[in-house]
């Protein structure tokens, strides 16, 4: 799935996606599945509009469409 619509930097806890409503709190997401520089698991804390807040900050930078 390539649904991120905005790049996310290391240390951020909010990612912007096309359709946040399809996700739910406490669900784990694979962020950067095809990112050879670092994929990671993030757990959804909350959603608001098209933004997903994670419990922990990102460990890597992620470009647009990196989810």
PAMAR-255760 format. One record per residue (C-alpha): x, y, z; residue in one letter. Coordinates in steps of 0.02 Angstrom, whole numbers, plus 50000, padded with zeros to 5 digits. Layout:
<atoms>
ATOM; c1; c2; c3; r
ATOM; X; Y; Z; a
...
</atoms>
This chain:
<atoms>
ATOM; c1; c2; c3; r
ATOM; 50000; 50000; 50000; x
ATOM; 50069; 50170; 49954; x
ATOM; 49951; 50287; 50043; x
ATOM; 50061; 50419; 50127; x
ATOM; 50030; 50588; 50047; x
ATOM; 50164; 50688; 50138; x
ATOM; 50344; 50646; 50179; x
ATOM; 50376; 50607; 50363; x
ATOM; 50539; 50642; 50451; x
ATOM; 50630; 50540; 50582; x
ATOM; 50562; 50589; 50753; x
ATOM; 50387; 50636; 50695; x
ATOM; 50236; 50545; 50765; x
ATOM; 50107; 50600; 50634; x
ATOM; 50093; 50527; 50459; x
ATOM; 49974; 50593; 50326; x
ATOM; 49879; 50466; 50221; x
ATOM; 49742; 50463; 50088; x
ATOM; 49612; 50372; 50194; x
ATOM; 49646; 50369; 50381; x
ATOM; 49469; 50304; 50416; x
ATOM; 49521; 50129; 50360; x
ATOM; 49640; 50116; 50509; x
ATOM; 49598; 50092; 50693; x
ATOM; 49681; 50134; 50859; x
ATOM; 49810; 50007; 50919; x
ATOM; 49831; 49930; 50746; x
ATOM; 50012; 49904; 50692; x
ATOM; 50064; 49975; 50523; x
ATOM; 50214; 49928; 50418; x
ATOM; 50287; 50096; 50367; x
ATOM; 50411; 50096; 50224; x
ATOM; 50388; 49916; 50167; x
ATOM; 50492; 49948; 50011; x
ATOM; 50609; 50073; 50092; x
ATOM; 50781; 49993; 50093; x
ATOM; 50843; 50131; 50208; x
ATOM; 50727; 50074; 50345; x
ATOM; 50554; 50004; 50365; x
ATOM; 50472; 50001; 50535; x
ATOM; 50316; 49956; 50631; x
ATOM; 50209; 50096; 50701; x
ATOM; 50059; 50076; 50814; x
ATOM; 49910; 50191; 50783; x
ATOM; 49867; 50300; 50932; x
ATOM; 49731; 50403; 50847; x
ATOM; 49666; 50469; 50682; x
ATOM; 49600; 50641; 50638; x
ATOM; 49552; 50685; 50460; x
ATOM; 49689; 50611; 50350; x
ATOM; 49821; 50610; 50488; x
ATOM; 49873; 50461; 50593; x
ATOM; 49962; 50489; 50758; x
ATOM; 50079; 50350; 50812; x
ATOM; 50124; 50303; 50991; x
ATOM; 50311; 50317; 50957; x
ATOM; 50411; 50433; 50844; x
ATOM; 50473; 50369; 50677; x
ATOM; 50649; 50298; 50676; x
ATOM; 50678; 50339; 50492; x
ATOM; 50633; 50468; 50360; x
ATOM; 50493; 50414; 50244; x
ATOM; 50455; 50494; 50075; x
ATOM; 50282; 50516; 49999; x
ATOM; 50198; 50348; 49957; x
ATOM; 50309; 50254; 50079; x
ATOM; 50179; 50147; 50168; x
</atoms>
